[in-house]
Amino acid sequence: MKQRLQSIQNNLKNNPEFQAKLQDMKPKKSFFGFFMVILVFFIPEVVSLLWSVEINGWMVDSVQSLPKDIGDLLKWATKEMFNGEVSWINVGLGVAFLVWLFKD
């Protein structure tokens, strides 16, 4: 198993197509690249932590005019996304992208 994983790792390191795709995914070293990582990974966590109660209340009021099944789905999704807790996976990905941004 260990040999198989090393073989896969070596194939990925030597595959120019994979390396090109990986470099395309890397955030660019600029203010815009830094800002986008912050905007995508950290700002939603701050909004969820600070305003989850207001967002959930607004969504419950807003879905009254929608059909019941769509309204229930939106209420459920909003409560799942804006629950007042920090998603450590999202924060971890943001930190990883920031480290990757400044590496090299």
C-alpha positions as CSV (number, residue, x, y, z in Angstrom):
1,M,0.0,0.0,0.0
2,K,2.8,2.4,0.9
3,Q,4.6,1.7,-2.4
4,R,1.3,2.3,-4.3
5,L,0.9,5.7,-2.6
6,Q,4.5,6.7,-3.4
7,S,3.9,5.6,-7.0
8,I,0.8,7.8,-7.2
9,Q,2.7,10.7,-5.6
10,N,5.6,10.4,-8.0
11,N,3.2,10.2,-11.0
12,L,1.5,13.4,-9.9
13,K,4.8,15.2,-9.4
14,N,6.0,14.2,-12.8
15,N,2.7,14.9,-14.6
16,P,3.0,18.3,-16.3
17,E,-0.8,18.5,-16.9
18,F,-1.5,18.0,-13.2
19,Q,1.1,20.5,-12.3
20,A,-0.3,23.1,-14.7
21,K,-3.8,22.6,-13.2
22,L,-2.4,22.9,-9.7
23,Q,-0.7,26.2,-10.6
24,D,-4.0,27.5,-12.1
25,M,-5.7,26.7,-8.8
26,K,-3.1,28.6,-6.7
27,P,-4.2,32.1,-5.7
28,K,-2.1,34.8,-7.4
29,K,0.4,36.8,-5.3
30,S,-1.4,40.1,-5.4
31,F,-3.8,42.1,-3.3
32,F,-6.7,40.7,-5.3
33,G,-5.6,37.1,-4.6
34,F,-5.2,37.8,-0.9
35,F,-8.5,39.6,-0.8
36,M,-10.4,36.8,-2.6
37,V,-9.1,34.2,-0.1
38,I,-10.2,36.4,2.8
39,L,-13.6,37.1,1.1
40,V,-14.4,33.4,0.3
41,F,-13.1,31.6,3.4
42,F,-13.1,34.0,6.3
43,I,-15.8,36.7,5.8
44,P,-18.7,34.1,5.7
45,E,-17.6,32.7,9.0
46,V,-17.5,36.2,10.6
47,V,-21.0,36.9,9.2
48,S,-22.4,33.6,10.5
49,L,-20.9,34.1,13.9
50,L,-22.1,37.7,14.3
51,W,-25.4,37.8,12.5
52,S,-26.8,34.3,12.5
53,V,-29.9,35.1,14.6
54,E,-30.8,38.1,12.4
55,I,-30.3,36.2,9.1
56,N,-32.4,33.2,10.3
57,G,-35.2,35.5,11.4
58,W,-35.1,37.4,8.1
59,M,-35.2,34.2,6.2
60,V,-38.2,32.8,8.2
61,D,-40.1,36.1,7.4
62,S,-39.0,36.1,3.8
63,V,-40.2,32.6,2.9
64,Q,-43.8,33.1,3.9
65,S,-44.8,33.9,0.3
66,L,-43.1,30.9,-1.2
67,P,-44.6,27.4,-1.6
68,K,-44.3,25.3,1.5
69,D,-41.7,22.8,0.2
70,I,-39.3,25.5,-1.1
71,G,-39.8,27.6,2.0
72,D,-39.0,24.6,4.3
73,L,-35.9,23.9,2.2
74,L,-34.7,27.5,2.4
75,K,-35.3,27.6,6.2
76,W,-33.4,24.4,6.7
77,A,-30.5,25.5,4.5
78,T,-30.3,28.9,6.3
79,K,-30.2,27.3,9.7
80,E,-27.5,24.9,8.6
81,M,-25.3,27.6,7.1
82,F,-25.9,30.3,9.6
83,N,-25.9,28.5,12.9
84,G,-23.7,30.8,14.9
85,E,-20.7,28.4,14.9
86,V,-17.4,28.6,13.1
87,S,-16.7,26.0,10.4
88,W,-13.1,25.0,11.2
89,I,-12.9,23.2,7.9
90,N,-13.5,26.5,6.0
91,V,-11.1,28.4,8.3
92,G,-8.5,25.6,7.8
93,L,-8.9,25.7,4.0
94,G,-8.5,29.5,4.2
95,V,-5.3,29.3,6.2
96,A,-4.0,26.6,3.8
97,F,-4.7,28.8,0.8
98,L,-3.0,31.8,2.5
99,V,0.1,29.7,3.3
100,W,0.1,28.5,-0.3
101,L,-0.3,32.1,-1.5
102,F,2.8,33.2,0.3
103,K,4.9,30.1,-0.2
104,D,7.6,30.3,-2.9
